[in-house]
């Protein structure tokens, strides 16, 4: 139990150093299994489809160094920090990774890559160790998001990227747990992570290709923080609340402290996570769901007008309008509510192929036509719900509202849908992976707590 004024980094150092699999409730264990399978899915698909990944791979491979950890789906090994960086970049680049219902941030891409690299670095680890390590980092990430959301007064984009910057802390904690750190060492890793933490949102708003790999930096910094701590460098400081700490520096000290300490180890905020059925920003999902529902009852060619209404965050994914209506690259399309809603209206779905620069994908004439018809409005009272209204050539107007899209925490994907997503993503892996190996991975993740050494995943996911 934390005292009212105890340093938050001390609290989290103590908590993370003591996390065990046995202390995790079954509902948390279930979500962790889903988180691992989902992160493996998106990582494999990005082997060949990920924006920014060829450049990241080229740099990391040319830098050289001792092969300590595996690039999943590709097979070669790099130093642990570099492997965590590349795998983290791949896990997020397609925007197909997990999302959160309360707060913000992607949990898998900033916890699993570092925990897995640390497991390989130390010569192996059990599934239970992996689950506990991911849980600690994901819980910190989740609670930071909720602490900030509760204190948010007016929405603004002028803030750190909500996965990248706190992701440094989550990555450092997950790696530290895997390496068996004590509370002081975890505290030190948090301080060293803070020294590296970054995450300006402008590349996201401008839709630049580099935004696709922001989770790579979180893993690189978090893993380096753990490795430096292991070498004896201490960075323990008042990370979160000091005069120059995280919350005072970036948020004017506006955060709900109770979200970071209350019932820690008893209540798990990571349960707010959801898993995407579509490879786009989560903001688009309610509109995709509404568009797909409308598609089932109309002829897309009859659409003459479309209006969408949603939360204030919608604006960031509808502007600049020319790019959002006519994306020329996957990184532009996945963050476009206009184009992805149009795809759902035109085809009833949004797939990885739909976001590739092909005649059937980004340049599908019907989807582009509809995207250029869409107008959008903000209604703060909707929360995270979304409304899609279409006008047909006959003058008829049809409207659908979506509250919780498939994959949301309150509308979870089925086991069959998770399996289908994994197999579809694995088809794009950098090496040909036999189906029996893929099926074995699915079974092992379903019983992750019984896996004696998680390095088996590196072997199975490189075609071995």
C-alpha positions as CSV (number, residue, x, y, z in Angstrom):
1,X,0.0,0.0,0.0
2,X,1.4,3.4,-1.0
3,X,1.4,6.3,1.5
4,X,-0.3,9.5,0.4
5,X,3.0,11.3,-0.5
6,X,5.2,8.4,-1.4
7,X,7.2,8.9,-4.6
8,X,5.3,7.3,-7.4
9,X,8.4,5.8,-9.0
10,X,9.2,4.2,-5.6
11,X,5.7,2.8,-5.5
12,X,5.9,1.3,-9.0
13,X,9.4,0.1,-8.4
14,X,8.2,-1.9,-5.5
15,X,5.1,-3.1,-7.2
16,X,6.8,-4.2,-10.4
17,X,9.6,-6.0,-8.6
18,X,7.0,-8.1,-6.8
19,X,4.6,-8.9,-9.6
20,X,4.1,-12.7,-10.0
21,X,1.9,-14.8,-12.2
22,X,0.2,-16.2,-9.1
23,X,-1.0,-12.7,-8.2
24,X,-2.8,-12.2,-11.5
25,X,-6.5,-12.9,-11.6
26,X,-7.8,-15.2,-14.3
27,X,-9.5,-12.4,-16.2
28,X,-6.1,-10.6,-16.4
29,X,-4.4,-13.8,-17.5
30,X,-7.0,-14.2,-20.3
31,X,-6.4,-10.7,-21.6
32,X,-2.6,-11.2,-21.4
33,X,-2.9,-14.3,-23.6
34,X,-5.0,-12.3,-26.1
35,X,-2.4,-9.5,-25.9
36,X,0.5,-11.8,-26.8
37,X,-1.3,-13.4,-29.7
38,X,-2.5,-10.0,-31.1
39,X,1.0,-8.5,-30.8
40,X,2.5,-11.5,-32.6
41,X,-0.1,-11.1,-35.3
42,X,0.6,-7.5,-36.1
43,X,4.4,-8.0,-35.9
44,X,4.3,-10.8,-38.5
45,X,2.1,-8.8,-40.9
46,X,4.5,-5.9,-40.6
47,X,7.4,-8.0,-41.7
48,X,6.5,-7.2,-45.3
49,X,3.7,-4.6,-45.1
50,X,4.9,-2.2,-42.5
51,X,5.6,1.4,-43.4
52,X,9.0,2.4,-42.2
53,X,10.1,-1.2,-41.5
54,X,12.5,-1.6,-44.5
55,X,14.4,1.5,-43.3
56,X,14.3,0.5,-39.7
57,X,15.6,-3.0,-40.6
58,X,18.3,-1.6,-42.8
59,X,19.6,0.6,-40.1
60,X,19.4,-2.0,-37.4
61,X,21.1,-4.7,-39.4
62,X,23.9,-2.5,-40.6
63,X,24.6,-1.3,-37.1
64,X,25.7,-4.9,-36.2
65,X,26.5,-6.1,-32.8
66,X,26.0,-9.4,-30.8
67,X,22.9,-11.4,-31.8
68,X,21.0,-11.6,-28.6
69,X,17.3,-11.5,-29.5
70,X,15.2,-12.6,-32.5
71,X,13.4,-10.5,-35.1
72,X,10.1,-12.3,-35.1
73,X,9.0,-13.7,-38.4
74,X,12.4,-12.8,-40.0
75,X,14.7,-15.0,-37.9
76,X,17.9,-13.0,-37.7
77,X,19.2,-11.8,-34.4
78,X,20.3,-8.4,-33.2
79,X,21.5,-6.9,-29.9
80,X,18.6,-6.9,-27.4
81,X,17.8,-3.2,-27.5
82,X,17.8,-3.2,-31.4
83,X,15.6,-6.3,-31.6
84,X,13.2,-4.8,-29.1
85,X,13.2,-1.6,-31.2
86,X,12.5,-3.4,-34.5
87,X,9.9,-5.8,-33.1
88,X,8.2,-2.8,-31.4
89,X,8.1,-0.9,-34.6
90,X,6.6,-3.8,-36.4
91,X,4.0,-4.4,-33.7
92,X,2.5,-1.0,-34.2
93,X,3.3,0.2,-37.7
94,X,0.1,-1.2,-39.4
95,X,-2.2,0.4,-36.7
96,X,-3.7,-3.0,-36.2
97,X,-2.6,-3.4,-32.6
98,X,-4.6,-3.3,-29.4
99,X,-6.4,-0.2,-28.2
100,X,-7.9,1.0,-24.9
101,X,-11.5,1.9,-23.9
102,X,-10.5,4.2,-21.1
103,X,-7.4,6.4,-21.3
104,X,-5.3,5.8,-24.4
105,X,-2.3,4.0,-25.7
106,X,-1.4,0.6,-27.2
107,X,-0.2,-1.9,-24.6
108,X,1.2,-4.8,-26.5
109,X,3.7,-3.0,-28.7
110,X,5.4,-1.3,-25.8
111,X,5.6,-4.3,-23.4
112,X,5.9,-7.6,-25.3
113,X,8.9,-6.7,-27.5
114,X,11.1,-5.7,-24.6
115,X,9.9,-8.5,-22.3
116,X,10.6,-11.0,-25.1
117,X,14.0,-9.6,-25.9
118,X,14.9,-9.7,-22.2
119,X,13.7,-13.3,-22.0
120,X,16.1,-14.3,-24.9
121,X,18.9,-12.2,-23.4
122,X,18.8,-14.0,-20.1
123,X,18.7,-17.5,-21.8
124,X,15.0,-18.2,-21.6
125,X,11.9,-17.6,-19.5
126,X,8.6,-19.3,-18.8
127,X,5.3,-18.3,-20.0
128,X,4.4,-17.3,-16.5
129,X,7.4,-14.9,-16.3
130,X,6.4,-13.4,-19.6
131,X,2.8,-12.8,-18.5
132,X,3.9,-11.2,-15.2
133,X,6.4,-8.9,-17.0
134,X,3.9,-7.8,-19.6
135,X,1.2,-7.3,-16.9
136,X,3.5,-4.9,-14.9
137,X,4.3,-2.7,-17.9
138,X,0.8,-2.7,-19.3
139,X,-0.7,-1.8,-16.0
140,X,1.5,1.2,-15.6
141,X,0.7,2.3,-19.2
142,X,-3.0,1.9,-18.6
143,X,-3.0,3.8,-15.3
144,X,-1.0,6.7,-16.7
145,X,-3.6,7.0,-19.5
146,X,-6.5,7.0,-17.0
147,X,-4.8,9.4,-14.7
148,X,-4.4,11.9,-17.6
149,X,-7.9,11.3,-19.0
150,X,-9.6,12.0,-15.7
151,X,-7.8,15.4,-15.4
152,X,-8.3,16.4,-19.0
153,X,-10.4,19.6,-19.3
154,X,-10.3,20.6,-22.9
155,X,-9.2,18.3,-25.7
156,X,-6.0,19.3,-27.4
157,X,-3.5,17.6,-29.7
158,X,-0.6,19.7,-28.2
159,X,0.5,16.9,-25.9
160,X,2.9,13.9,-26.0
161,X,2.0,11.0,-28.2
162,X,-0.1,8.8,-25.8
163,X,1.6,5.6,-26.6
164,X,5.2,6.6,-27.4
165,X,6.2,8.7,-24.3
166,X,4.5,6.6,-21.5
167,X,5.6,3.6,-23.6
168,X,9.2,4.2,-22.5
169,X,8.1,3.6,-18.9
170,X,6.0,0.5,-19.8
171,X,8.9,-1.0,-21.8
172,X,11.4,-0.3,-19.0
173,X,9.2,-2.0,-16.4
174,X,8.5,-5.1,-18.6
175,X,12.1,-5.6,-19.3
176,X,13.1,-5.0,-15.7
177,X,10.6,-7.6,-14.5
178,X,11.9,-10.1,-17.0
179,X,15.4,-9.5,-15.8
180,X,14.5,-10.0,-12.2
181,X,15.2,-6.5,-10.9
182,X,14.6,-5.5,-7.3
183,X,12.6,-2.4,-6.5
184,X,15.6,0.1,-6.6
185,X,16.6,-1.3,-10.0
186,X,13.1,-0.9,-11.5
187,X,13.0,2.7,-10.1
188,X,16.4,3.3,-11.8
189,X,15.1,1.9,-15.1
190,X,12.2,4.3,-14.9
191,X,14.5,7.2,-14.4
192,X,16.8,6.2,-17.2
193,X,13.7,5.7,-19.4
194,X,12.5,9.2,-18.6
195,X,15.8,10.7,-19.6
196,X,15.2,9.3,-23.1
197,X,11.4,9.6,-23.3
198,X,10.0,11.6,-26.3
199,X,6.9,11.6,-28.3
200,X,5.9,14.8,-30.1
201,X,2.6,14.3,-32.0
202,X,3.3,16.5,-35.0
203,X,4.5,13.6,-37.3
204,X,1.2,11.9,-36.5
205,X,-0.8,15.0,-37.4
206,X,1.1,15.5,-40.6
207,X,0.8,11.8,-41.5
208,X,4.5,11.3,-42.0
209,X,5.7,7.8,-42.6
210,X,7.9,7.9,-39.5
211,X,4.9,8.1,-37.3
212,X,4.2,4.4,-38.1
213,X,7.1,3.2,-36.0
214,X,6.8,5.4,-32.9
215,X,6.6,2.3,-30.6
216,X,10.0,1.3,-31.8
217,X,11.5,4.2,-29.9
218,X,9.7,3.3,-26.7
219,X,11.2,-0.2,-26.8
220,X,14.6,1.0,-27.7
221,X,14.7,3.5,-24.8
222,X,13.0,1.2,-22.3
223,X,15.3,-1.7,-23.1
224,X,18.4,0.5,-22.9
225,X,17.2,1.8,-19.6
226,X,17.0,-1.8,-18.2
227,X,20.4,-2.7,-19.7
228,X,22.1,0.3,-18.3
229,X,20.6,-0.4,-14.9
230,X,21.9,-4.0,-15.1
231,X,25.3,-2.6,-15.7
232,X,25.0,-0.6,-12.4
233,X,24.1,2.9,-13.6
234,X,21.5,4.4,-11.3
235,X,18.8,6.8,-12.5
236,X,16.4,6.6,-9.6
237,X,14.8,10.0,-9.2
238,X,11.3,11.6,-8.7
239,X,10.3,10.5,-12.2
240,X,6.7,11.4,-12.2
241,X,6.1,14.3,-9.7
242,X,9.4,16.0,-9.3
243,X,9.7,19.7,-10.3
244,X,11.0,18.6,-13.7
245,X,9.1,15.2,-13.7
246,X,6.8,13.7,-16.3
247,X,3.5,15.2,-15.1
248,X,4.7,18.7,-14.3
249,X,6.8,19.0,-17.4
250,X,4.3,17.8,-20.0
251,X,0.9,18.2,-18.4
252,X,1.2,21.1,-16.0
253,X,0.9,18.6,-13.2
254,X,-2.8,17.9,-14.1
255,X,-3.4,14.3,-13.5
256,X,-5.4,12.1,-11.1
257,X,-2.8,10.7,-8.7
258,X,-5.2,8.1,-7.3
259,X,-5.4,6.3,-10.6
260,X,-1.7,5.4,-10.2
261,X,-1.9,4.1,-6.7
262,X,-5.4,3.0,-5.6
263,X,-5.9,-0.7,-5.3
264,X,-2.6,-1.4,-7.1
265,X,-2.3,-5.2,-7.5
266,X,-6.0,-5.6,-6.8
267,X,-7.8,-3.8,-9.6
268,X,-6.3,-4.0,-13.1
269,X,-6.8,-1.1,-15.5
270,X,-5.2,-3.2,-18.3
271,X,-8.6,-4.9,-18.6
272,X,-9.7,-1.9,-20.6
273,X,-7.8,-3.2,-23.6
274,X,-9.6,-4.1,-26.8
275,X,-8.3,-5.8,-30.0
276,X,-8.9,-4.5,-33.5
277,X,-10.7,-6.3,-36.3
278,X,-9.6,-3.5,-38.7
279,X,-6.1,-2.1,-39.3
280,X,-6.9,1.5,-38.7
281,X,-6.9,4.1,-35.9
282,X,-9.4,3.1,-33.2
283,X,-11.2,6.4,-33.7
284,X,-12.4,5.1,-37.1
285,X,-13.9,1.9,-35.8
286,X,-17.3,3.1,-34.8
287,X,-17.6,4.7,-38.3
288,X,-16.4,1.5,-40.0
289,X,-18.9,-0.5,-38.0
290,X,-21.7,1.8,-38.9
291,X,-20.6,2.0,-42.6
292,X,-20.4,-1.8,-42.8
293,X,-23.9,-2.1,-41.4
294,X,-25.3,0.3,-43.9
295,X,-23.4,-1.4,-46.8
296,X,-25.4,-4.6,-46.1
297,X,-28.7,-2.9,-47.0
298,X,-27.8,-0.5,-49.9
299,X,-26.1,-0.3,-53.2
300,X,-23.0,1.8,-52.8
301,X,-23.4,3.3,-56.2
302,X,-26.6,5.0,-55.1
303,X,-24.8,7.0,-52.4
304,X,-24.8,10.7,-53.2
305,X,-23.9,12.1,-49.8
306,X,-22.4,11.1,-46.5
307,X,-22.2,12.8,-43.1
308,X,-20.4,11.5,-40.1
309,X,-20.6,12.8,-36.5
310,X,-18.2,12.0,-33.7
311,X,-16.0,13.0,-30.8
312,X,-13.6,16.0,-30.9
313,X,-10.6,13.6,-31.7
314,X,-12.4,13.0,-35.0
315,X,-10.9,16.2,-36.4
316,X,-7.4,14.9,-36.3
317,X,-8.3,12.0,-38.6
318,X,-10.3,14.1,-41.1
319,X,-7.7,16.7,-41.8
320,X,-5.9,17.6,-43.9
321,X,-9.0,16.7,-45.9
322,X,-7.4,16.3,-49.3
323,X,-5.0,13.6,-47.9
324,X,-7.7,12.0,-45.7
325,X,-10.0,11.6,-48.7
326,X,-7.4,10.5,-51.2
327,X,-4.6,8.7,-49.3
328,X,-1.7,7.6,-51.4
329,X,0.1,5.4,-48.9
330,X,-1.0,3.0,-46.1
331,X,0.2,5.3,-43.3
332,X,-2.2,8.0,-44.6
333,X,-5.1,5.6,-45.1
334,X,-5.0,3.9,-41.7
335,X,-5.4,7.3,-39.9
336,X,-8.2,8.5,-42.2
337,X,-11.7,8.2,-40.9
338,X,-13.0,9.5,-44.2
339,X,-11.3,6.9,-46.4
340,X,-11.9,3.9,-44.1
341,X,-15.6,4.8,-43.6
342,X,-15.9,5.0,-47.4
343,X,-14.2,1.6,-47.7
344,X,-16.7,0.1,-45.3
345,X,-19.6,1.7,-47.2
346,X,-18.2,0.5,-50.5
347,X,-17.2,-3.0,-49.6
348,X,-18.5,-3.8,-46.1
349,X,-15.1,-4.3,-44.6
350,X,-11.6,-2.8,-44.2
351,X,-8.7,-5.3,-44.6
352,X,-4.9,-5.0,-44.8
353,X,-5.2,-5.3,-48.6
354,X,-7.6,-2.4,-48.7
355,X,-4.9,-0.1,-47.4
356,X,-2.2,-1.0,-49.9
357,X,-1.5,1.2,-52.9
358,X,-3.3,-1.0,-55.5
359,X,-6.4,-0.6,-57.7
360,X,-8.4,-2.7,-55.3
361,X,-7.0,-0.9,-52.3
362,X,-6.3,2.8,-51.9
363,X,-7.2,3.5,-55.5
364,X,-10.6,1.7,-55.5
365,X,-12.7,4.1,-57.6
366,X,-15.9,3.6,-55.6
367,X,-14.3,4.1,-52.2
368,X,-12.5,7.2,-53.4
369,X,-15.7,8.6,-54.8
370,X,-17.5,8.1,-51.5
371,X,-14.7,9.4,-49.5
372,X,-14.9,12.7,-51.4
373,X,-18.6,13.0,-50.6
374,X,-18.2,12.8,-46.8
375,X,-18.6,15.8,-44.5
376,X,-17.9,15.6,-40.8
377,X,-19.1,17.2,-37.6
378,X,-18.1,17.1,-33.9
379,X,-20.6,16.5,-31.2
380,X,-18.9,16.2,-27.8
381,X,-22.0,14.5,-26.3
382,X,-21.4,11.4,-28.4
383,X,-18.4,10.4,-26.4
384,X,-16.7,7.6,-28.4
385,X,-19.9,6.8,-30.4
386,X,-20.1,7.6,-34.1
387,X,-22.9,8.3,-36.5
388,X,-22.9,7.7,-40.2
389,X,-25.7,9.2,-42.3
390,X,-26.0,8.5,-46.1
391,X,-28.1,10.1,-48.7
392,X,-29.2,8.0,-51.7
393,X,-30.0,9.0,-55.2
394,X,-33.7,8.6,-54.4
395,X,-33.4,11.2,-51.7
396,X,-33.8,8.7,-49.0
397,X,-31.6,9.2,-45.9
398,X,-30.3,6.3,-43.8
399,X,-28.6,6.7,-40.5
400,X,-26.7,4.2,-38.2
401,X,-25.1,4.9,-34.9
402,X,-22.3,2.7,-33.5
403,X,-21.4,2.8,-29.8
404,X,-19.0,-0.1,-29.2
405,X,-17.4,-1.4,-32.4
406,X,-16.3,-5.1,-32.6
407,X,-13.1,-5.5,-30.7
408,X,-14.0,-2.9,-28.1
409,X,-13.5,-4.0,-24.5
410,X,-17.3,-4.3,-24.2
411,X,-17.7,-6.2,-27.5
412,X,-14.7,-8.5,-27.6
413,X,-13.6,-10.6,-30.6
414,X,-14.3,-14.3,-30.4
415,X,-11.6,-16.8,-30.2
416,X,-12.3,-17.7,-33.8
417,X,-11.9,-14.1,-34.8
418,X,-8.6,-13.8,-33.0
419,X,-7.3,-16.9,-34.6
420,X,-8.4,-15.7,-38.1
421,X,-6.6,-12.4,-37.5
422,X,-3.4,-14.2,-36.5
423,X,-3.4,-16.5,-39.5
424,X,-4.3,-13.6,-41.9
425,X,-1.4,-11.6,-40.5
426,X,1.1,-14.5,-40.6
427,X,0.5,-14.9,-44.3
428,X,2.6,-11.7,-44.7
429,X,5.5,-12.9,-42.5
430,X,9.0,-12.4,-43.9
431,X,9.6,-16.2,-43.9
432,X,7.2,-18.9,-45.0
433,X,5.8,-20.3,-41.8
434,X,4.1,-23.8,-42.1
435,X,0.5,-23.9,-40.9
436,X,1.3,-26.6,-38.3
437,X,3.8,-24.2,-36.8
438,X,1.2,-21.4,-36.7
439,X,-1.4,-23.7,-35.2
440,X,1.1,-24.7,-32.5
441,X,1.7,-21.1,-31.7
442,X,-2.0,-20.5,-31.3
443,X,-2.2,-23.5,-29.0
444,X,0.8,-22.5,-26.9
445,X,-0.5,-18.9,-26.4
446,X,-3.8,-20.3,-25.3
447,X,-1.9,-22.2,-22.6
448,X,0.8,-19.7,-22.2
449,X,1.2,-20.2,-18.4
450,X,2.3,-23.8,-19.2
451,X,5.0,-22.9,-21.7
452,X,8.4,-23.7,-20.1
453,X,10.5,-21.5,-22.4
454,X,9.0,-18.7,-24.5
455,X,11.9,-18.8,-26.9
456,X,9.9,-21.5,-28.7
457,X,7.9,-18.7,-30.4
458,X,11.1,-17.3,-32.0
459,X,11.7,-20.8,-33.5
460,X,8.2,-21.5,-34.7
461,X,7.7,-18.0,-36.2
462,X,10.8,-18.2,-38.4
463,X,9.6,-21.3,-40.3
464,X,11.7,-23.7,-38.2
